[in-house]
Amino acid sequence: MRPVLSPLLLLAIASVAIAKPPTLEHLFPAGAARGSTVEVTASGQFDRWPVRGWSSSAGIAIKAEGEKGKLSIAVAPDAPTGVHWVRLFDDEGASAPRPFVVGVLPEVTEVEPNDEPGQAQRVDRPDLVVNGRLAKTGDVDGYVVRLKKGQRLVASMEANRRLGSPMDGVLQVASAEGFRPGPERRRA
């Protein structure tokens, strides 16, 4: 009986020895408004679940949910705005830090399909953050924002610079007819 126990014991020791710490590639959405709680999908490798979460700000609480890769992130009403760093860890070690942006505007998450102008996602107000992601090569995400005459739209995209995304994104603003505003042209 002893020879059977030894290989099993060695197998158990070997499986524990090759366990790795979690790797965190990115979070989606990669931010939240002050005073809100958001469900976040963590992409990476998680040999053991649940993991624990750490943030560079005391105003951000991270809790692993029951489903692997799902986190609940609560942002305190007085959390500092800006980029904060998040790590996931377990008894084997910690992941590299990833950015998580805390803002003051309400946030919504992209709803597919929104690739074609007729499928563009309607947003109910112009003062918000839209969390989108490109799901495939050539993906386009469209949004409709209604403005009153005289209102201005300020739009920006945070991808590579603040979030470290490898994509080279382009933001275009177009009218309801599909025209992009451009420099005034002289008529001859």
Helices and strands as residue ranges (DSSP letters): H 2-17, E 23-28, E 31-33, E 37-45, E 52-55, E 60-64, E 70-75, E 82-90, E 93-94, E 98-103, E 107-109, G 117-119, E 121-122, E 129-131, E 143-144, H 160-163
